[in-house]
Amino acid sequence: MSTCCRSLPWRHHLPPVKRITIAIDGYSSCGKSTLAKQLAHHLHYTYIDSGAMYRAVALYAMENGLIQDDVLDKANLLRVLPNVHIAFKHDDGTQRSATMLDGRNVEHRIREMDVSNNVTLVSPVPEVRAKLVQLQQQMGQGGGVVMDGRDIGTVVFPDAEVKFFMTASAEVRAQRRYLELKGRGADVTLQQVLDNLERRDLDDTTREADPLIEAPDAFVIDNSHLTSSEQFDLALGHVVKAIGVVAEA
């Protein structure tokens, strides 16, 4: 999707008001992080990629022999979980936030297909979710945060002033993800990407711990046929309205 954003009157004249929390949930590869980064950059908010945190746990499990033949050694993962340190650090080279696993930049590694295929083994584990939710809530204290994931508006920040639930057709999402991976030189087929997305959708919506559901007060954005600019315009309109309400309170 295009990253160009049209100029709108409110974009350059936002009044100094209370910094709110923006929660973005939705299916895999539906542009959550793109929108979150755009909003965070425009509002000068902190962007937190909760999905990257689960990917980092999956990578840790892979690198330490805790995933073998698509089976997670849950007992040993829980034993070492307190020692897994995840943080975000500004990357001067990319001018973006990078995911750090035990002090190591793993931003690009966690986006590869083998990690994607193993995320669903660790993400349903209640103890993993509890640890990461607590960390996410600590990161978001005080507002001025845009966070995207699967349970941000329902579990992490149920009182967020603005919530979005994003979706798009599986075929559109697979095509976007496929082009992204091929752009990085990945050896992957479109069918493999589609199969991975459909598997993750099923796991995300059926897991017992904090499944992906639409918060009752979330604004739904189906971006199957929206450009990045159109999506941003739509979302920012809702944010501006919320900031106005906050300003009047």
DAMOCOR-V191566 format. One record per helix or strand of 3 or more residues. SS is the DSSP state (H for helix, E for strand). FROM is the first residue (numbers start at 1). TO is the last residue. If there is no record, write none. Layout:
ss={SS SS}
from={FROM FROM}
to={TO TO}
//
This chain:
ss={H E H E H H E E H H H E H E H H E H}
from={9 21 32 46 50 74 86 96 109 113 126 145 152 162 170 190 219 228}
to={12 26 43 49 63 83 91 101 111 122 139 149 156 167 183 206 222 248}
//
